Amino acid sequence: MDFSYFTLVSSPSPEADFDRIQDQIALAKLAEALDFRGIWLTEHYFTGESVYCDALTFAAALATQTTRLRIGFAVVQLPFHHPVRLATQLALLDNLSRGRIDVGVGKGTVYNEFEFVGHGLRSGDARDRMAEAQDILQRCFTATPFQHEGRYYQVGVPALRPKPVQQPGPPIWRSVVSPASFSECGRAGLPILTTRLPVARIPERWTLYAEGLAASSLAAEAQALRLRQAGVWRNVYVAESDAQAEDALATALTETRRHMMHIRGALNPSDFKIDPAMLNLWSDPDADESTAIRDVMATGSLYGSPAHVRGQIEELRDAGVGHIVCQTAFGDMPFAKASQAMRLFGEQVMPAFRDPAAAASRERAAS
């Protein structure tokens, strides 16, 4: 199995930003030392919720500080980026990292309307804006020179320089939730990431993805690789005992959720209404807090002693999962606490699921 590190940590104040950014670089280097497959960066603005905010610039720093860790985006919020400039930045990052970039794309969070407002936008046309931007992004990698006359962008692109190391460009991943999205991405042959999907739903979703892949143009070997790569997000917290881990994770998630609800209530414009269909217990401001925390710990989290977490991962493996995207730090959790939990997971849990041949292959690729 593969394990990636997912960064979604906040800074408690502007004065703390510098130290917290340095902490994230240190955690990325620790993740590489522990043989995590990759790191997935988030993109949020204005509140310190994602402390480095600009994931592309931060990725450039990580490219110079690591040698094996794949550097991914979960996700680039496409409406906030001009697609030609984004393609150029990603091509440069692919060179700086020697071909270690993965690009998850999305239309932006459906909850943080203030991020759209801060970029001079509103989210009502985000899906259409994203679709047009993604088309241009992919054509920059595969179809230059080209002209594009669209609703949001009118461009003429002679060529993409620098040339990406990965050809035709860094892999474009999609974040999927609905059953239809699994099927759609399978037919398109796209690698996927999914949210904190309960174990019981994984076999069904993986079957839909596999059926879609079977109808794609990918060869059988490439289809199998896509299935193995498909990433499932989990909150992960390992401690010396089950009780310690449960208390620490419940406290961290409670504080994180309260902060999230506070900033949305304070910063979202008064005319913004969240689509009820997009809400769940974790994201619904009207949901009972204790119920929401119990639900996300039961369905979207791996926590406990190393032995207990190994058992939880075995359950995911048996459901068909080959790649777990691990959020191991939450809110403004101090570095010492976050690094201790990551180290316990990396040293006492991950080795039980490590593929020696895959690890050796990564070592050869890095040399």
Residue, then its C-alpha position, 0 to 999 in steps of 0.5 A: m500500500d501507499f501512504s501520502y501526507f495531506t497538509l491542512v493545518s492552520s496558523p493561530s495568528p499572523e505572528a505565528d505564520f513564519d514558524r508554522i510555514q517552517d513547521q510544514i517544511a519540516l513535516a514534509k521532510l519527515a514524511e519523506a524520511l518515513d517513506f510516505r509516497g507523497i504530500w498533497l497540498t491544500e489551497h485556502y486563503f485569508t484565514g490561515e486555515s492553510v497556512y502557506c495559502d499559495a500551494l504552488t509557491f510552497a511546492a517550489a520550496l518543497a521541490t528543493q527540500t526533498t528528493r523522492l516525495r511526490i508533490g501533489f495539489a488537493v486541489v488547485q482551485l481552478p477558478f482562481h488561476h489563469p490556466v496558461r499561467l498555471a500550466t507554465q507554473l506547473a511545468l516549471l515545478d515539474n522541472l524543479s522537482r525532476g518530475r514529481i508533480d501531481v495536479g488535483v483540480g477542483k472548482g473551489t470549496v462550496y462552503n468558503e464563498f469569501e474566497f471567491v469574493g476575495h478573488g473578485l468572483r462568485s461561485g455561481d459560475a465556478r463549475d463552468r469556469m473550471a471546465e473551461a480552465q481545465d480544457i485549456l490547461q490540458r491543451c497547454f500540455t498536449a496541443t500547442p500551438f492552439q487558439h481558444e475563444g471561450r466564455y472566460y478566456q481568449v488565448g493564443v498559445p504558441a508553445l508551453r515552456p519550459k517543457p515538463v519532465q513528465q510527458p505530456g505533462p504532470p498527471i491531472w487528478r480529479s477529486v470525486v465524491s458522487p457515484a457518477s464522478f467515479s464512473e466518469c473519471g474511469r471512462a476518462g482514464l483519470p487518477i482520482l482522490t476521494t474524501r473521507l468515504p466510509v469503508a462500506r461504500i468503497p467497494e461499490r465506488w471502486t467497482l464503478y471506477a473499474e467499470g469506467l476504466a474498462a471502457s477507457s482507452l487505457a491498457a489493462e496494466a494502466q487500468a490496474l495502476r489507476l485502481r492502485q493509485a486511487g486515494v482515500w482521505r483519512n484523518v490519522y492519529v497514532a498514540e501510545s494507547d487507544a484512549q490517548a489517540e481518541d482524546a487527542l483526535a476528538t479535541a483537535l477535530t472539535e477545535t478545527r470544526r469550531h474554527m471552520m464554522h466561525i470563519r464561514g459565519a463571519l466572512n461569507p457574504s449575507d446573500f450566500k446560501i450553501d446548497p443543502a445537498m452538499l452538506n453532511l454532519w461535519s460541514d452542516p453548521d446546524a448539526d449537533e457538534s458531538t454527533a458530527i465529531r463521533d461520525v467523522m471519527a467513526t467513518g473517516s478516521l484512523y486512530g489509536s495505538p499502532a496495533h489498532v490502526r494497523g487493523q483499521i488499515e487492513e480493513l481498508r486494504d480488504a475493501g480494495v484501497g491501495h493508497i491512503v491520503c493521511q491527514t496527521a495534523f489538525g488545526d493549529m496543532p503544535f509541531a511536536k505533537a504532530s511530528q510525534a504522531m506522524r513518526l509513530f504512524g511511519e515507524q510502527v504502522m506503515p512498515a506492515f503494509r510496505d511493498p519492498a519492490a515498490a520502495a526499491s523502485r522509488e529509491r532507484a528513481a531518486s538516484 
